[in-house]
Amino acid sequence: MQNNPTPPPPPPPAAISPGPMEVPSPPSPPRKVPEDTAGGALLGKYHLGRLLGRGSFAKVYEATSVKEGNAVAIKIIDKTKPITTVMEPQILREVAVMRKLQHHPNILKIHEVLATKSKICLVMELATGGELFSKVSRRGRLPEGNARRYFQQLVAALRFCHQNGVVHRDVKPQNLLLGKDGTLKVSDFGLSALPEQLQDGLLHTACGTPAYTAPEVVCRRQGNGYNGAKADAWSCGVILYMLLAGYLPFEENNLLAMYKRIHRRDYVFPEWMSKPVRSLIHQLLDPDPNTRMKLDDVTKTSWFRKSLRDDTAEHPLLDHIPGAFKGVSVVNAFDIISLSSGLDLSGLFKAGGGVGENGKKRFMSKATYEAISEKVRDVGNKLGYRVEKGEGGSIGIGKGRATLVVIQVWEIVESLLLVEVKVVEGGVSFDQVQWGDWKEGLEEIVHSWHNDAA
């Protein structure tokens, strides 16, 4: 009679079933850490955090620098996958382009490139605000002022690309990220083109995402090239329409039907779009690239040049405030002109106007926006005020249900911020909001006061 041995007990269940030749993931956190880690850190330099996204040959993780402690994003590319060999030129191009363009505030920065035997690691700026696409998907559509501000930053970034010989070729909301202060960041330059790819001054490779790609790129005759900058301009028109409408101008499941509509300019403007922005979109969504509006000409339109201070944004604390500032961004030429008297930039630092001589206080700060926001909250809490952050980064200060003061921050140059404190029009004065106590509490973040702002 054969003796059947007692089978060994089954192993404990794993949070994630490992694949062949893989070590089971630890129960906490339930994720697989890439190889070549030292002391729990990738190459001894970065502690990996949550998985942000994955593609066919790469994964993107949030990570923290061991040395500096700052948060970054790391794209980890698996070199062992066959598709990586095919994508190698695209990866190298993405690195080269990002290094070339990384000094623009609206282009995602690349910090360094690391490599192991089986991985390529691109260490990049972390855009904590996520994709612009997600923001639009949640809200349905954006107010015109918010859409304009994102569009201004997109155009500024792409013009910088074009001036440096780079064409993006895959401009879509999924490749437009948002920084922690709401600043737009153009990313994913894997399909971009460099000057050496031009033939007779034109590009010849069809690429991009069909719903956002210019018709001459997809529907061109064999041998015909296209102007990459004009193709990017088309994509900007589609994005601007989508931001304002909440859906695409040419929505079709069938690509042939979609491009027939594109060539006929068969789309309808929603009734809430203003006439100036309709005109701008119409000129960008011109199927003929020879007559399509250039991005340089976009910046000359009155709709584009409208200042941030003229826009409004939706926020429960700020919506009812006449003339409230509702955004945080790098100051551009249009903002400077609107803040100053003509082109005399000394007017940028005058405290008067708008709500009376005691209506505004301005100071310069070398602190970060986060440090300024935290200090305002700390001082407000100590003095018994309610402090809330607006959608674009504005800070509202109030008591009960009433909002008394709005704070807006602009970046004048790198590491130098202009902070404006403005009392609500028709409301209280600074004396009534304990300005002496506020000033004393804020001194730690003040580099210099301007004129009578103190």
LOZAKE-531213 format. One record per residue (C-alpha): z, x, y. Coordinates in Angstrom, 2 decimals. Each point is the difference from the previous one (the first is absolute). Layout:
# LOZAKE-531213
@up=Z&east=X&north=Y
...
# end
This chain:
# LOZAKE-531213
@up=0.00&east=0.00&north=0.00
@up=-1.07&east=1.44&north=3.37
@up=2.72&east=0.58&north=2.53
@up=-1.06&east=-1.32&north=3.48
@up=1.77&east=1.97&north=2.77
@up=1.56&east=-1.92&north=2.84
@up=-2.37&east=0.14&north=3.00
@up=1.34&east=1.73&north=3.15
@up=1.14&east=-2.24&north=2.85
@up=-2.70&east=-0.84&north=2.59
@up=0.09&east=1.97&north=3.25
@up=1.40&east=-1.73&north=3.08
@up=-2.66&east=-1.87&north=2.05
@up=-1.49&east=1.89&north=2.97
@up=-0.59&east=-1.57&north=3.42
@up=-3.65&east=1.07&north=-0.20
@up=-1.74&east=0.65&north=-3.33
@up=-1.23&east=3.61&north=0.00
@up=-3.54&east=0.86&north=-0.98
@up=-0.91&east=2.56&north=-2.66
@up=1.69&east=3.38&north=0.42
@up=2.00&east=-1.25&north=3.00
@up=3.76&east=0.15&north=0.44
@up=1.60&east=-3.44&north=0.45
@up=0.98&east=-0.79&north=3.58
@up=3.74&east=0.16&north=0.78
@up=1.59&east=-3.43&north=0.41
@up=0.65&east=0.63&north=3.71
@up=-2.27&east=0.26&north=1.87
@up=-2.64&east=-1.53&north=-2.33
@up=-2.91&east=2.27&north=0.85
@up=-1.66&east=3.13&north=-1.32
@up=0.53&east=3.12&north=2.05
@up=-3.02&east=2.33&north=0.17
@up=0.28&east=3.35&north=-1.74
@up=0.81&east=3.37&north=1.56
@up=3.25&east=-1.11&north=1.58
@up=2.82&east=2.41&north=0.71
@up=3.48&east=-1.27&north=0.60
@up=-1.36&east=-3.54&north=0.02
@up=-2.53&east=0.85&north=2.73
@up=-3.77&east=0.38&north=-0.21
@up=-0.64&east=3.75&north=0.02
@up=3.51&east=0.30&north=1.42
@up=-1.18&east=-1.39&north=3.35
@up=-0.03&east=-3.82&north=-0.09
@up=2.22&east=-2.64&north=-1.59
@up=-2.26&east=-2.81&north=-1.16
@up=0.92&east=-3.59&north=0.82
@up=-1.64&east=-3.34&north=-0.66
@up=-3.61&east=-0.43&north=-1.02
@up=-2.03&east=-1.26&north=2.96
@up=-3.33&east=-0.52&north=-1.71
@up=-2.37&east=1.13&north=-2.71
@up=-3.72&east=0.45&north=-0.48
@up=-2.34&east=1.03&north=-2.79
@up=0.90&east=3.69&north=0.26
@up=3.03&east=0.23&north=2.32
@up=3.42&east=-1.41&north=0.77
@up=1.75&east=-0.01&north=3.37
@up=3.77&east=0.46&north=0.20
@up=2.48&east=-0.10&north=2.82
@up=1.87&east=3.32&north=0.05
@up=2.58&east=1.96&north=1.94
@up=-0.28&east=3.66&north=0.98
@up=2.78&east=2.10&north=-1.56
@up=0.05&east=2.37&north=2.98
@up=-0.47&east=-2.26&north=3.04
@up=1.15&east=-3.31&north=-1.46
@up=-2.92&east=-1.89&north=1.56
@up=-1.87&east=-2.75&north=-1.85
@up=-3.62&east=0.57&north=-1.05
@up=-2.62&east=-1.55&north=-2.24
@up=-1.39&east=2.03&north=-2.91
@up=-3.30&east=-0.82&north=-1.69
@up=0.17&east=1.47&north=-3.50
@up=-3.41&east=0.46&north=-1.63
@up=-0.22&east=0.46&north=-3.76
@up=-2.41&east=2.88&north=-0.66
@up=-0.10&east=-0.72&north=-3.75
@up=-1.88&east=-3.28&north=0.39
@up=-3.82&east=0.27&north=-0.36
@up=-0.53&east=-2.09&north=3.15
@up=1.79&east=2.68&north=2.06
@up=-2.84&east=2.45&north=-0.70
@up=-2.46&east=-2.51&north=1.43
@up=2.27&east=-0.71&north=2.99
@up=0.72&east=3.66&north=0.79
@up=-2.50&east=0.23&north=2.92
@up=1.52&east=-3.17&north=1.47
@up=3.53&east=1.44&north=-0.28
@up=-0.99&east=3.29&north=1.63
@up=-1.82&east=-1.86&north=2.78
@up=3.05&east=-2.19&north=0.65
@up=2.23&east=3.07&north=0.37
@up=-2.46&east=1.80&north=2.27
@up=-0.50&east=-3.02&north=2.23
@up=3.70&east=-0.84&north=0.33
@up=0.80&east=3.60&north=0.95
@up=-2.74&east=-0.07&north=2.61
@up=1.16&east=-3.27&north=1.56
@up=3.77&east=0.09&north=-0.46
@up=0.88&east=0.49&north=3.68
@up=-1.04&east=-3.53&north=1.00
@up=2.93&east=-2.47&north=0.19
@up=-2.00&east=-2.76&north=-1.72
@up=-1.14&east=2.06&north=-2.99
@up=2.26&east=0.53&north=-3.01
@up=1.17&east=3.63&north=-0.13
@up=-0.10&east=2.28&north=-3.02
@up=2.86&east=2.48&north=-0.20
@up=-0.92&east=2.18&north=-2.98
@up=-1.76&east=0.15&north=-3.37
@up=1.88&east=1.00&north=-3.15
@up=-1.39&east=0.63&north=-3.48
@up=1.28&east=0.29&north=-3.55
@up=-1.85&east=0.52&north=-3.27
@up=-0.77&east=-3.69&north=-0.29
@up=0.63&east=-1.49&north=3.45
@up=-1.27&east=0.24&north=3.57
@up=2.56&east=-1.22&north=2.54
@up=-1.00&east=-1.00&north=3.54
@up=3.09&east=-0.19&north=2.20
@up=-0.69&east=-2.40&north=2.86
@up=1.64&east=-1.88&north=2.82
@up=1.88&east=-3.09&north=-1.21
@up=-1.18&east=-3.22&north=1.64
@up=3.07&east=-2.17&north=-0.50
@up=-1.63&east=-3.12&north=1.46
@up=-2.39&east=-0.36&north=-2.94
@up=-3.59&east=-1.21&north=0.17
@up=-1.35&east=-1.99&north=2.92
@up=-1.68&east=-2.19&north=-2.64
@up=3.42&east=-1.09&north=-1.29
@up=1.13&east=-0.90&north=3.50
@up=-3.04&east=-2.20&north=0.57
@up=0.31&east=-1.54&north=-3.47
@up=3.58&east=-1.05&north=0.73
@up=-0.67&east=-1.40&north=3.46
@up=-3.49&east=-1.41&north=-0.48
@up=-1.26&east=1.37&north=3.33
@up=1.34&east=2.00&north=2.94
@up=0.44&east=-0.99&north=3.65
@up=-2.81&east=1.40&north=2.12
@up=2.27&east=2.50&north=1.76
@up=1.24&east=1.46&north=-3.30
@up=-3.52&east=0.15&north=-1.44
@up=-1.26&east=1.74&north=3.15
@up=2.70&east=2.66&north=-0.24
@up=-0.84&east=0.82&north=-3.63
@up=-3.71&east=-0.06&north=0.85
@up=0.51&east=2.38&north=2.94
@up=1.75&east=2.48&north=-2.28
@up=-2.66&east=-0.35&north=-2.71
@up=-2.81&east=0.67&north=2.47
@up=1.89&east=2.97&north=1.48
@up=0.43&east=1.53&north=-3.46
@up=-3.64&east=-0.51&north=-1.05
@up=-1.38&east=1.35&north=3.27
@up=2.13&east=3.11&north=-0.60
@up=-1.47&east=0.24&north=-3.51
@up=-3.56&east=-0.30&north=1.30
@up=0.61&east=2.56&north=2.74
@up=1.10&east=2.42&north=-2.73
@up=-3.02&east=-0.67&north=-2.20
@up=1.75&east=-2.31&north=-2.48
@up=-1.15&east=-3.49&north=-0.99
@up=2.56&east=-2.08&north=-1.92
@up=-2.37&east=-2.37&north=-1.90
@up=2.78&east=-2.05&north=-1.60
@up=1.72&east=-1.68&north=2.94
@up=1.91&east=-3.03&north=-1.31
@up=3.48&east=-1.47&north=0.53
@up=1.28&east=1.51&north=-3.26
@up=-0.69&east=3.46&north=1.47
@up=1.78&east=-0.79&north=3.26
@up=3.72&east=0.70&north=-0.31
@up=2.87&east=-0.65&north=2.39
@up=2.60&east=2.55&north=1.03
@up=3.67&east=-0.81&north=0.42
@up=-0.53&east=-0.93&north=3.65
@up=-3.06&east=-2.14&north=-0.75
@up=-2.53&east=2.71&north=0.91
@up=-3.28&east=-0.33&north=-1.90
@up=-0.93&east=2.89&north=-2.31
@up=-3.50&east=0.41&north=-1.42
@up=0.13&east=1.34&north=-3.56
@up=-2.08&east=0.64&north=-3.14
@up=-2.79&east=2.35&north=1.01
@up=-1.29&east=0.39&north=-3.57
@up=-3.38&east=-1.57&north=0.87
@up=-0.31&east=1.63&north=3.41
@up=-2.98&east=2.13&north=0.93
@up=-0.10&east=3.41&north=1.66
@up=-2.87&east=1.50&north=2.05
@up=-1.29&east=2.01&north=-2.97
@up=-0.83&east=-3.25&north=-1.79
@up=-2.50&east=-1.04&north=2.68
@up=-3.73&east=0.11&north=-0.66
@up=-2.07&east=-0.16&north=3.18
@up=3.14&east=-1.19&north=1.77
@up=0.52&east=-2.97&north=-2.36
@up=2.02&east=-0.84&north=-3.10
@up=-1.59&east=-1.18&north=-3.23
@up=2.84&east=-0.85&north=-2.39
@up=0.88&east=-3.66&north=-0.48
@up=3.78&east=-0.42&north=-0.15
@up=2.84&east=-2.10&north=1.32
@up=1.37&east=-3.49&north=-0.65
@up=-2.78&east=-2.65&north=0.16
@up=1.88&east=-2.55&north=2.15
@up=0.55&east=2.66&north=2.72
@up=-3.09&east=2.21&north=-0.47
@up=-2.91&east=-0.12&north=2.43
@up=-3.18&east=-1.62&north=-1.38
@up=-2.15&east=3.09&north=0.57
@up=2.26&east=1.99&north=-2.35
@up=-0.36&east=-2.44&north=-2.91
@up=-3.40&east=-1.59&north=0.59
@up=-1.99&east=3.03&north=1.06
@up=-3.37&east=1.00&north=-1.32
@up=-0.21&east=3.08&north=-2.19
@up=-0.18&east=3.14&north=2.10
@up=1.26&east=-1.66&north=3.17
@up=3.20&east=1.37&north=1.50
@up=2.59&east=-1.59&north=2.24
@up=2.17&east=0.94&north=2.97
@up=3.57&east=0.32&north=-1.27
@up=1.64&east=-0.66&north=3.36
@up=-1.95&east=-3.25&north=0.37
@up=1.07&east=-0.99&north=-3.53
@up=3.66&east=0.57&north=0.93
@up=-0.54&east=-2.17&north=3.09
@up=-1.19&east=-2.88&north=-2.21
@up=3.17&east=0.32&north=-2.11
@up=2.08&east=-0.18&north=3.20
@up=-1.69&east=-3.29&north=0.86
@up=0.84&east=-1.46&north=-3.41
@up=3.62&east=1.14&north=0.29
@up=0.41&east=-1.42&north=3.52
@up=-1.36&east=-3.36&north=-1.18
@up=2.35&east=0.02&north=-2.99
@up=3.06&east=0.89&north=2.11
@up=-0.66&east=-2.92&north=2.34
@up=-1.26&east=-2.55&north=-2.54
@up=2.06&east=0.89&north=-3.07
@up=-3.12&east=0.06&north=-2.18
@up=-3.32&east=1.88&north=-0.21
@up=-3.10&east=-1.05&north=1.97
@up=-2.29&east=0.14&north=-3.06
@up=1.98&east=-1.25&north=-2.99
@up=-2.15&east=-0.37&north=-3.12
@up=0.61&east=0.68&north=-3.69
@up=-3.63&east=1.02&north=-0.42
@up=-0.96&east=3.25&north=1.77
@up=-3.64&east=-1.01&north=0.42
@up=1.05&east=-3.26&north=1.69
@up=2.45&east=1.89&north=2.20
@up=-2.60&east=2.46&north=1.27
@up=-2.48&east=-2.81&north=0.63
@up=2.64&east=-1.55&north=2.27
@up=0.62&east=3.37&north=1.65
@up=-3.67&east=0.47&north=0.88
@up=-0.12&east=-3.54&north=1.43
@up=3.28&east=0.55&north=1.92
@up=1.18&east=-3.10&north=-1.80
@up=3.67&east=-0.25&north=0.96
@up=2.12&east=-2.27&north=2.20
@up=2.65&east=0.91&north=2.54
@up=3.28&east=-1.91&north=-0.23
@up=0.73&east=-2.06&north=3.10
@up=3.07&east=2.09&north=0.89
@up=-2.01&east=3.19&north=0.58
@up=-0.58&east=0.72&north=3.69
@up=-3.52&east=0.39&north=1.38
@up=0.39&east=3.74&north=0.83
@up=1.03&east=0.90&north=-3.55
@up=-2.77&east=-2.19&north=-1.46
@up=-2.52&east=1.94&north=2.05
@up=1.43&east=3.32&north=-1.18
@up=-0.04&east=-1.00&north=-3.68
@up=-3.54&east=-1.40&north=0.33
@up=-1.25&east=3.36&north=1.30
@up=1.79&east=1.94&north=-2.74
@up=-1.23&east=-2.28&north=-2.80
@up=-3.62&east=0.64&north=0.89
@up=-1.97&east=0.58&north=-3.23
@up=-2.39&east=2.27&north=1.92
@up=1.79&east=3.35&north=0.47
@up=-2.37&east=0.93&north=2.82
@up=1.33&east=-2.78&north=2.22
@up=3.56&east=-0.10&north=-1.37
@up=2.73&east=0.86&north=2.49
@up=1.36&east=3.56&north=-0.18
@up=3.73&east=0.65&north=-0.10
@up=-0.28&east=1.93&north=3.27
@up=-1.36&east=-3.17&north=1.61
@up=2.74&east=-2.10&north=-1.60
@up=2.60&east=1.91&north=2.04
@up=-1.76&east=-1.03&north=3.22
@up=0.29&east=-3.74&north=-0.60
@up=2.55&east=-1.98&north=2.00
@up=1.53&east=-1.49&north=-3.17
@up=0.65&east=3.41&north=-1.51
@up=1.34&east=1.47&north=3.24
@up=2.57&east=-2.75&north=0.47
@up=3.44&east=1.55&north=0.18
@up=2.80&east=-0.51&north=-2.47
@up=2.17&east=-1.43&north=2.78
@up=-2.42&east=-2.96&north=0.29
@up=0.37&east=-0.88&north=-3.67
@up=2.63&east=-2.12&north=-1.67
@up=1.43&east=0.23&north=-3.51
@up=1.90&east=-2.46&north=-2.09
@up=3.71&east=0.73&north=-0.38
@up=2.94&east=-2.41&north=0.11
@up=1.93&east=2.02&north=2.57
@up=-2.90&east=0.90&north=2.27
@up=-2.47&east=-2.90&north=-0.10
@up=1.50&east=-1.93&north=2.93
@up=0.35&east=2.99&north=2.35
@up=-2.65&east=-0.05&north=2.78
@up=-1.76&east=3.36&north=0.19
@up=2.11&east=1.61&north=-2.74
@up=-1.26&east=3.28&north=-1.43
@up=-0.61&east=-0.38&north=-3.71
@up=-1.37&east=3.19&north=-1.49
@up=0.67&east=3.67&north=-0.61
@up=-2.84&east=2.46&north=-0.07
@up=-1.49&east=3.18&north=1.31
@up=-0.95&east=-0.55&north=3.63
@up=-3.76&east=0.04&north=0.51
@up=-1.99&east=0.11&north=3.21
@up=-0.01&east=-3.78&north=0.35
@up=3.79&east=-0.21&north=-0.33
@up=0.49&east=2.75&north=2.60
@up=-2.25&east=-1.73&north=2.51
@up=1.82&east=-3.31&north=-0.48
@up=3.42&east=1.63&north=0.37
@up=-0.84&east=2.10&north=3.05
@up=-1.39&east=-0.60&north=3.46
@up=-3.70&east=0.70&north=-0.43
@up=-0.37&east=3.47&north=-1.49
@up=3.09&east=1.42&north=1.73
@up=2.18&east=0.63&north=-3.04
@up=3.11&east=0.29&north=2.13
@up=-0.07&east=-3.80&north=0.00
@up=0.77&east=0.18&north=-3.69
@up=3.56&east=0.93&north=0.86
@up=0.72&east=-2.41&north=2.85
@up=2.61&east=-2.56&north=-0.84
@up=-1.05&east=-2.81&north=2.31
@up=-2.37&east=-2.90&north=-0.57
@up=-0.30&east=-2.99&north=-2.25
@up=3.51&east=-1.41&north=0.23
@up=1.35&east=1.52&north=3.19
@up=1.48&east=3.37&north=1.03
@up=2.80&east=-0.35&north=-2.52
@up=-2.32&east=-1.20&north=-2.74
@up=-0.90&east=3.21&north=-1.85
@up=1.59&east=3.28&north=-0.99
@up=-2.04&east=2.86&north=-1.46
@up=0.92&east=3.30&north=-1.60
@up=-1.62&east=2.68&north=-2.12
@up=1.39&east=0.90&north=-3.42
@up=-0.66&east=2.73&north=-2.54
@up=1.71&east=-2.04&north=-2.72
@up=-2.02&east=-1.80&north=-2.66
@up=-0.68&east=-3.72&north=0.25
@up=2.38&east=-0.53&north=-2.92
@up=2.79&east=1.91&north=1.78
@up=-0.56&east=-2.00&north=3.20
@up=0.02&east=-3.29&north=-1.90
@up=3.17&east=0.93&north=-1.88
@up=1.78&east=1.08&north=3.21
@up=-0.94&east=-3.25&north=1.76
@up=1.35&east=-1.98&north=-2.93
@up=3.24&east=2.02&north=-0.08
@up=0.62&east=-0.39&north=3.74
@up=-0.91&east=-3.69&north=-0.12
@up=2.38&east=-0.68&north=-2.87
@up=2.85&east=1.77&north=1.80
@up=-0.62&east=-2.04&north=3.15
@up=-0.30&east=-3.27&north=-1.89
@up=-3.77&east=-0.57&north=0.29
@up=-2.51&east=-1.23&north=-2.55
@up=-2.74&east=2.61&north=-0.62
@up=-3.19&east=-0.87&north=-1.90
@up=-3.20&east=1.93&north=-0.57
@up=-3.34&east=-1.65&north=0.81
@up=-3.04&east=0.16&north=-2.27
@up=-1.70&east=2.84&north=1.84
@up=3.19&east=1.97&north=0.56
@up=1.28&east=-1.64&north=3.19
@up=3.76&east=-0.48&north=0.18
@up=1.55&east=-3.22&north=1.31
@up=3.60&east=-0.09&north=1.31
@up=1.82&east=-3.27&north=0.48
@up=3.14&east=-2.07&north=-0.27
@up=0.17&east=-3.25&north=-1.89
@up=-3.52&east=-1.46&north=-0.05
@up=-0.98&east=1.51&north=3.35
@up=-2.03&east=3.22&north=0.23
@up=0.98&east=2.11&north=2.99
@up=-1.80&east=3.34&north=-0.29
@up=-3.11&east=1.33&north=-1.78
@up=-0.49&east=3.70&north=-0.79
@up=-3.43&east=1.51&north=-0.61
@up=-0.83&east=3.55&north=-1.14
@up=-3.25&east=1.92&north=0.52
@up=-0.95&east=3.45&north=-1.27
@up=-1.37&east=1.95&north=3.00
@up=-0.59&east=3.24&north=-1.88
@up=1.24&east=1.18&north=-3.36
@up=3.83&east=0.05&north=-0.09
@up=0.35&east=-1.52&north=3.49
@up=0.59&east=-3.74&north=0.34
@up=0.11&east=-2.28&north=3.03
@up=2.64&east=-2.71&north=-0.31
@up=-0.11&east=-3.02&north=2.30
@up=2.89&east=-2.45&north=0.24
@up=-0.98&east=-3.31&north=1.61
@up=2.16&east=-3.02&north=0.77
@up=-1.47&east=-3.41&north=-0.77
@up=-1.96&east=-1.41&north=2.92
@up=1.93&east=-2.71&north=1.82
@up=3.15&east=0.89&north=-1.91
@up=2.90&east=2.36&north=0.51
@up=0.26&east=3.27&north=1.93
@up=0.96&east=3.36&north=-1.46
@up=3.48&east=-0.31&north=1.51
@up=0.51&east=-3.16&north=-2.06
@up=-0.78&east=1.84&north=-3.25
@up=2.54&east=2.77&north=0.59
@up=-2.66&east=2.58&north=0.87
@up=2.58&east=2.69&north=0.77
@up=1.36&east=-0.25&north=-3.56
@up=-3.51&east=-0.10&north=-1.46
@up=-1.05&east=3.09&north=1.97
@up=3.05&east=1.93&north=-1.10
@up=-0.60&east=-0.96&north=-3.63
@up=-3.68&east=1.00&north=0.08
@up=0.45&east=3.40&north=1.70
@up=-0.14&east=1.83&north=-3.35
@up=-3.68&east=-0.92&north=-0.44
@up=-1.04&east=0.34&north=3.68
@up=-1.98&east=3.08&north=1.00
@up=-0.49&east=-1.04&north=3.63
@up=0.20&east=-3.15&north=2.14
@up=-2.80&east=-0.84&north=2.44
@up=0.47&east=-0.79&north=3.69
@up=2.46&east=-2.86&north=0.47
@up=0.06&east=-0.89&north=-3.70
@up=3.56&east=1.30&north=-0.37
# end
